Amino acid sequence: MQPAHQSPLIDFLNLLLECERAGAKALRSADALDMPADIASMLARHFDDEARYCAGLRNQIIRLGGVPSTQTGAFLEQFTNAANW
C-alpha cells in the first residue's frame, strides 16, 4: 500500500487546493485590476469562501498523512491576464 501522501486521493486534493488557492488569490487581487467597480466588489465578497476552502483542503490533506502543495494553479495567471472587463 502506498503512503497516503503519494496516493491518488492526496494528489487530487492537492490539485483542488492549487485551484482554490488560485481562485482566492484572483479574488483578492480583483480590486487592483482595471475592471468595473461593481464586478471587483462582487468578486472580493467571495474571497472568504475561497480562503476557507483552501484551509479545509489543506487540513484534510494533513489529516490523511499527506503534504499540502504550496503551488498556485494556472487560473491566477489567466485571471490577471484577462482582457475586456
LUMBA-429560 format. One record per residue (C-alpha): x, y, z; residue number from 1. Coordinates in Angstrom, 2 decimals. Layout:
- X,Y,Z,NUM
...
//
This chain:
- 0.00,0.00,0.00,1
- 1.27,3.46,-0.91,2
- 1.85,6.08,1.79,3
- -1.11,8.47,1.96,4
- 0.91,11.43,0.70,5
- 1.57,9.56,-2.54,6
- -1.96,8.32,-3.04,7
- -4.19,9.40,-5.91,8
- -6.56,10.90,-3.34,9
- -3.85,13.17,-1.90,10
- -2.78,14.11,-5.42,11
- -6.37,15.01,-6.28,12
- -6.84,17.02,-3.08,13
- -3.60,18.88,-3.79,14
- -4.83,19.69,-7.29,15
- -8.04,21.07,-5.79,16
- -6.00,23.04,-3.24,17
- -3.91,24.62,-6.00,18
- -7.06,25.57,-7.90,19
- -8.75,27.04,-4.82,20
- -5.58,28.95,-3.96,21
- -5.58,30.44,-7.46,22
- -9.20,31.43,-7.05,23
- -8.55,33.03,-3.66,24
- -5.58,35.00,-4.98,25
- -7.54,36.08,-8.03,26
- -10.43,37.30,-5.94,27
- -8.05,39.05,-3.53,28
- -6.47,40.94,-6.43,29
- -9.74,41.81,-8.18,30
- -9.94,45.32,-6.75,31
- -6.46,46.14,-8.06,32
- -7.29,45.19,-11.64,33
- -8.74,47.53,-14.20,34
- -12.32,46.29,-14.12,35
- -15.64,47.90,-13.27,36
- -16.01,48.55,-9.55,37
- -19.23,46.54,-9.27,38
- -17.53,43.44,-10.68,39
- -14.47,43.87,-8.45,40
- -16.69,44.32,-5.40,41
- -18.74,41.23,-6.19,42
- -15.61,39.11,-6.66,43
- -14.00,40.38,-3.46,44
- -17.02,39.24,-1.44,45
- -16.29,35.64,-2.39,46
- -12.66,35.71,-1.22,47
- -13.50,34.44,2.28,48
- -15.20,31.37,0.80,49
- -12.19,30.52,-1.33,50
- -9.80,31.02,1.59,51
- -11.96,28.77,3.80,52
- -11.95,26.05,1.13,53
- -8.15,26.27,0.90,54
- -7.86,25.81,4.66,55
- -10.26,22.87,4.62,56
- -8.41,21.09,1.83,57
- -5.05,21.71,3.49,58
- -6.33,20.31,6.79,59
- -7.80,17.26,5.06,60
- -4.53,16.52,3.27,61
- -2.62,16.72,6.55,62
- -5.24,14.57,8.33,63
- -4.74,11.89,5.68,64
- -0.97,11.99,6.19,65
- -0.17,13.96,3.04,66
- 1.86,17.08,2.43,67
- -0.15,20.06,1.17,68
- 1.02,21.61,-2.06,69
- 2.36,25.15,-1.90,70
- 1.78,25.79,-5.60,71
- -0.89,28.01,-7.13,72
- -2.97,26.82,-10.06,73
- -2.72,28.34,-13.54,74
- -6.09,30.07,-13.18,75
- -4.48,33.00,-11.35,76
- -2.36,33.95,-14.36,77
- -5.32,33.52,-16.70,78
- -7.45,35.73,-14.47,79
- -4.90,38.53,-14.19,80
- -4.28,38.46,-17.95,81
- -7.98,38.56,-18.84,82
- -8.94,41.49,-21.02,83
- -12.14,43.33,-21.81,84
- -13.62,43.58,-18.37,85
//
